[in-house]
Amino acid sequence: MNFDPFAWMAQLIPERDLHRWLRYGAASLCGIFLLHRVSLFSHYHNPWLWGTETGIYVVVFMAYLQRADPRVRARGVREVMVPVIATLFPFLLLLSSVHPVVAQWPGLQETVFWVMTLATGFTVWALWCLRRSFSITVEVRELVTFGPYRLVRHPVYLGEIIAVAAVCLWRFSTINVVLWVVFATLQLVRARMEEHKLAAVIPEYSDYARRRWWFWR
């Protein structure tokens, strides 16, 4: 039997209702994280970094309330679990301590914070444009071609890869470098799966992809 959690739940709840309850449930969970983020403001050295990171939760909260039902939903372990693991993976880097060299060199630490801020801000911009098509798993909704999507096929993943690289430098260790490589690889695999699915469902996607930059053609 294929790995299809949505289909399993749809045996108990009508699909349209299930889509709605999943959206509301995810939005509620995101709202809880958002409230927690507000309580962390005083702990941040750089308020702009706090603002951009909090912006992710704000936009994702709005996305779950506004997004359309999928034209083709995620099925199988790879389409469901790879994106979920990739989404959670960066939090592992936060279990380590700040590297002492970075901590003792204010200029370097400030530079790292600004790289994180700019990369996260780029991600927030991309998520804002993606709202109605947002999904963690590999699903197809509407093709987004405006905002940063005019330049890059996967701006959310690009912003996250750069931001997590900055976190890796801030909390530098061999383990964190390995974690970043695994994270970046998962994001690239995720992007590849999305492209195959988008090209199969949306005829104009192939032409769009040829005109926008990514790590492959």
Buried (B, 14 or more C-beta within 10 A) or exposed (E): EEBBEBBEEBEEEEEEEBBEEBBEEBBEEBBEEBEEBEEEEEEBEBEBBBBBBBBBBBBBBBBBBEBEEBEBBBBEEBBBEBBEEBBEBBEBBEEBEEBEEBEEEEEBBEBBBBBBBBBBBBBBBBBBBBBEBBBBBBBBBEBBEEBBBEEBBBBBBBBBBBBBBBBBBBBBEEBBBEBBEBBBEBBBBBBBBBBEBBBEBBEEBEEBBEEBEBEEE
